[in-house]
Amino acid sequence: MAHLEKGSKKLLSAWAFYDWANSVYSLVIASAVFPIFYNKLVPEGSDVPVFGGSMKGTALISFVTAFAFLIVAFISPLLSGIADYAGNKKQFLKLFCYIGAASCIGLYWFDLDNLYISLTCYLFGLVGFWGSLVFYNSYLPDVAYPEQQDAVSARGYSMGYIGSVILLVFNLAMIMFPNVFFINEATPLLSAVKAMRISFVTVGVWWIIFSQYTYYHLPKGARKNKITGDVLLNGFKELRKVWGQLKQNITLKRYLGAFFVYSMAVQTVMLVATYFGAEEIEWGSEDAKSLGLITSILLIQLVAVAGAVITSKLSGKFGNIKTLIGINCIWAVICICAYFVTLPIHFYITAAFVGLVMGGIQSLSRSTYSKFLPETTDTASYFSFYDVTEKIGIVIGMLMYGAIDQAFGSMRYSVVFLTVFFIAGIFLLTRVLKKH
């Protein structure tokens, strides 16, 4: 295999193609099919026997999700330090990919009778997906020059949105018309559930197959240091070293602070959007609710493609930070308007705006961070900071969202409260523009 030069079109395409491979997890598993499948096994409000007692089904899956994010937040600095030391972050990228994909396939056997094994598959699907992103993101400054990073980051997100929608449409066709795909169980409901199980397998297979193109072309790494027992501690040493360098890089430190605050709100909205739509919108019937939520998810994904591209163009004209400030302003308005959303048409309009700014803020946040990095080969360690910041923000955001929802009995107050984080993020981003 010939070595591809940094910045070459083929190398940038190979890097971005991993988004096409792995984004099916975030859409099919995290957002669309698995929540519906889980709701069929555990009807709304039902308890699940677990750990010698019982727990509300939705609470159980939320706690498992939070635990997965905590695992990734803890292990990513350790592993990224090892990857930079040994020069083998491609191997770690592969490892987490295969763990996540195998876990998705394992969800085929998800059952309440084997709850602990089932939840373990769900847990490691999350860990595999988010863990692989640490090393995938850290490749961005290795494959692209600063002036290329906005565009290639947006291209990655766009490819991810398109690829995931293609597989989701196929899966939804299989679920809605199982007989066409030779899925014939005793009842229509059992046939649909069987189709959902097969959908989980398609995610794992898609993820493994399409990631191979990325692995073939990505560089292996800069160093070949031997891994010893001491290297396990080296990850934490690298973490302290990066933290010390952050103190000297005021711009990067300020940006990370702003990112932590607004990303907390962004990720929370993305994780709870489906639940908000299910609980707060007047759909009229259960069938209308299911169709409406799926339509909203597809709408968000498709609009997000345009959002990522438009944001890349705006950042080229106005600069990354000013563009991020503008996007955060739109997010704040969305959260305020969500309080008044009651009808399906309102929800669709809100979903369209969420998609527009969702694609933009994710791709631009990643490339902006990459631009602020100093010249270094320890990119994985720096991106582990980025990843840990995002994951801890998710845990805090979800806990606060849930607490307010519990206290006031409505998600509307929780969504409005998230406006505070976007306003704070805007203020902190303005500080990034200031000189030392």
Secondary structure, 3 states (H helix, E strand, C coil): CCCCCCCCHHHHHHHHHHHHHHHHHHHHHHHHHHHHHHHHHCCCCCEEEECCEEEEHHHHHHHHHHHHHHHHHHHHHHHHHHHHHHCCHHHHHHHHHHHHHHHHHHHHHCCHHHHHHHHHHHHHHHHHHHHHHHHHHHCHHHHCCHHHHHHHHHHHHHHHHHHHHHHHHHHHHHHHCHHHHCCCCCCHHHHHHHHHHHHHHHHHHHHHHHHHHHHHHCCCCCCCCCCCCCHHHHHHHHHHHHHHHHHHCHHHHHHHHHHHHHHHHHHHHHHHHHHHHHHHCCCCCHHHHHHHHHHHHHHHHHHHHHHHHHHHHHHHHHCHHHHHHHHHHHHHHHHHHHCCCCCHHHHHHHHHHHHHHHHHHHHHHHHHHHHHCCCCCCHHHHHHHHHHHHHHHHHHHHHHHHHHHHHHCCHHHHHHHCHHHHHHHHHHHHHHHCCC
